[in-house]
C-alpha cells in the first residue's frame, strides 16, 4: 500500500513539473515523457535500461535541469 502511494506521489509531482515547464514556454515536443513508476507485480512495465557511462548520466541530468 505505501509503495503504491509513493508511486502515485512521484507521478503526480512529475505531472506538476511538466505543467510548470509548459506554462513557462517549453514546447510540447521538448517536455519529458510522463513518468510511469512500475508497481510490484506490474508485468507490463518495461525493463529498466542501465546507463552505459557516466556521460550518459550527465546528459540525462543536464537535459532535465540544464547545465550545472
N, C-alpha and C positions, 0 to 999 in steps of 0.2 A: 504494500500500500504506500509506504513512504517513498519507494523508488518511483512509483507512478506519479506521485505528487511532485517530486523533484524534476522528473522528465517534463511534466506539464509546465512547471515554472520556467525551466530553461527554454522551452519552445515559445512561451508567451513573451519572455524577455527578449528573445531573438526577434519575434514579430514586432515588438515595440522599437527595437533597434532599426529594423528595416523601414518602419514607418517614419522614424526620425530622419534617416538618410533620405528617404523620398521627399519629405517635407522640406529638406534643406537643399534640394536641387539635384540629387543624384538621379541619373536617368534609370529607367526601369531595367534596361539590359545590363547595367553596372551593379545592380543590387545583388547581394549574396543570395543564394538559393535558400528557401525556407528550411529551418532546422527541423530535423526529424530524429528524435532521440529513440534508439531502439529500446524496447521494453524486454524484460526477461520472458523468454518463451516466444518472442516475436520471430516467426520463421521467415517473414517477408523482408526483414532488414538485410541490406546489402552488407557484405563483409567489409570491415574497416581496412583501408589501404594505409600501409605504413610509409612514412616519409623515407625517401631513399638517402637523402643527405641533409646536413644542417642548412644548406642553402634552400632546400625545399621548405623547410620550416620557416626560415626567414622570409621567403617570398609570400607565404600564406599570411604571416603576421603583418607584413608591410601592406599587403592588399587589403587587409581588414582594418588596420589603424593608421596607415600612412607611414612614410619613412620616419625612423626614430632618430 
